[in-house]
Every structure is written in C-alpha cells, then in structure tokens.
Amino acid sequence: MVRSDMNDQMMEVRIVSATGVSGSGFKESSLATSLEMKPHFIGCDCGSTDPGPAPLGSGKTAFPRQAVKRDLRLMLKAARQAKIPLLLGSAGTAGGEPHLAVVKEIILEIAAEEKLSFPLALIHSEQDKSYLKRRLREGRIKPLKPAPDFDEAAIDRAVRIVGMMGEEPFLRALDHGAEVIVAGRASDCAIFAGIPIQMGIPPGIAWHAAKILECGAAAAVSRSSPDCMFATLRQDHFDLETPNPEMRCSPQSIAAHSLYENSDPYRLVESSGVIDLSAAQYEALDDRRVRVRGSRFEPAQRY
C-alpha cells in the first residue's frame, strides 16, 4: 500500500527514482538517504530504446543479469524495509514476455535469498498477432508519421510486438493489493505520474516531475554516474534534489532536461496528453535543490 501520512493542509507526495535504467547502477548510500526522506514509493524505468530493436527481437536484456540483479536487490530490500510499493516499468529493457520472465525470475530469487514476502503483480504488454490483425482490419491501428505503411505482413514479420501502457495498469495493480509491480513496456513517465495524480496532485505537476524522475539523476549538473533522484510534489509545484551529496540540481540542469528525447522542449507528448511547459518556472531553493512551478497538462482528445 502507498503510505497515507498526508494531511489536507500540506498535501505532498514524495518519490525516489532509483536510477535511469535498472542495471546501470546507483549508489547504495543514495537510496539509503532517500529512505530517510520517507518516500511514498520507489520507481524505476527498466527499459530503453537506446540499444535499438535488438533486445526486443532477441528477448535479451541490454544489461548483464548480475548488474540488473544487484540494482533490483537494493530496490526491493529498500521498498520492503520502508513498507512502500516498488514500481518497475519496461522490464528487462524491452518489456516483452521473455524480458518480463527474466525480471520475475530475478525478483523471486532475491525474495528467496533475502527471505522476503510480498504481493507481486506482473503486467503483460506483448500483443497477440491475431488480435493485432483484427484491430488492423477494423481500422484501429495507424502508423505514426513518418513511419512506413503498416500491414498484416509487417505483423507477421515481427518477432514480437509490445504495446506501451500508461499509468492505469499500475494503479489497478496497486488497487488489487500489489506491493511490487513488474510491468512490460510502459511509458517511462507513467511509472511515476499515476500515484501522485491518484493522491490528488494536479496532472501537470505530476507528469512534469515524472519526466525528470524517469531518468534518475540525469538532470543533475554534470552527473558523474547514474544515481537516484528524489522529488516532493505539492499542489502548485514540485522540488527536486539528488540524495547523493556530491551531485546537485540547478534551474538550468532541470530546465535543460526537457530537451532530452523531445522535438519541442515546451510540449512533451505522452499517449494520454501533452505536458505544457510554456509557463514553467525554475527556482533554486539552495545550491542543490530546485523548485518547479507552472507545469500544465492537456489531455489528449484520443487516448
């Protein structure tokens, strides 16, 4: 369950992102410091398209199993110690069935070795080809520009096809009692945006914070290595800080992150809508923390 220690006078949601992708590493001390700030949940985007389509087609992870297990062990132990949920999206790099299976196997190994017990949810994203062909014939599948024409032959040629989920499957799993979630292909931001929105944080604040959190400490000034990022979300702003005292955030480093993986730094597109940063303001609280205001969210007309 998500901890319920909020009050109406100062509603806030606290989140720790362990790292930008599981297997890339983070400092154990950074996660320990994050726990001292009493997060409501731990999240980690476990996927990446940086390696190209090979992990999806081969069913293999981009990072060595040992590296992934090291990161997952620390995350899982921290979540169970704090009695908060652990949300993992795009499991095993690409989020297909073999990727989901290997992460599940690792989680169960760790649970046995550490003598941990918890409700585990697996959320599948790999699509059945016959289902996709039926939806294509119904006119429900259209290629994104400038992608080539998409037909049944393309479906047949694909080794596997995954659909990208939003925040809704994570929230349903939590509502059914899951405390550890291993999800297939997912929007990176959805891992972090769903719980805050459900707890009453405005979508613009939640989605913008999620966009920064999904990359771990990547938005820090001159990040020396992958590491954790911590966010505190409130009704009209969110604060960001790196638990690692050797790193820091600045208004420039946080604002610059909107250039990452986006064609327009003022309008960040998600499946369910657009994060509008045209009125966003970035303020240095001190030499390490940044406050962000003014982020808005425009729901998509079709989702």
C-alpha positions, 0 to 999 in steps of 0.5 A: 500500500502507498503510505497515507501520512498526508494531511489536507493542509500540506498535501505532498507526495514524495518519490525516489527514482532509483536510477535511469535504467535498472542495471546501470547502477546507483549508489547504495548510500543514495537510496539509503538517504532517500529512505530517510526522506520517507518516500511514498514509493520507489520507481524505476524505468527498466527499459530503453530504446537506446540499444535499438530493436535488438533486445526486443527481437532477441528477448535479451536484456541490454544489461548483464543479469548480475548488474540488473540483479544487484540494482533490483536487490537494493530496490526491493530490500529498500521498498520492503524495509520502508513498507512502500510499493516498488514500481518497475516499468519496461522490464528487462529493457524491452518489456516483452514476455521473455524480458518480463520472465527474466525480471520475475525470475530475478525478483523471486530469487532475491525474495528467496535469498533475502527471505522476503514476502510480498504481493507481486503483480506482473503486467503483460504488454506483448500483443497477440498477432491475431488480435493485432490483425483484427484491430488492423482490419477494423481500422484501429491501428495507424502508423505514426508519421513518418513511419512506413505503411503498416500491414498484416505482413509487417505483423507477421514479420515481427518477432514480437510486438509490445504495446506501451501502457500508461499509468492505469495498469499500475494503479489497478495493480496497486488497487488489487493489493500489489506491493511490487509491480513488474510491468512490460513496456510502459511509458517511462513517465507513467511509472511515476505520474499515476500515484501522485495524480491518484493522491490528488496532485494536479496532472501537470505537476505530476507528469512534469516531475515524472519526466525528470524522475524517469531518468534518475539523476540525469538532470543533475549538473554534470552527473558523474554516474547514474544515481537516484533522484528524489522529488516532493510534489505539492499542489502548485509545484514540485522540488527536486534534489539528488540524495547523493551529496556530491551531485546537485540540481540547478534551474538550468540542469532541470530546465535543460532536461526537457530537451532530452528525447523531445522535438519541442522542449515546451510540449512533451507528448505522452499517449494520454496528453501533452505536458505544457511547459510554456509557463514553467518556472525554475527556482533554486531553493539552495545550491542543490535543490530546485523548485518547479512551478507552472507545469500544465497538462492537456489531455489528449482528445484520443487516448 
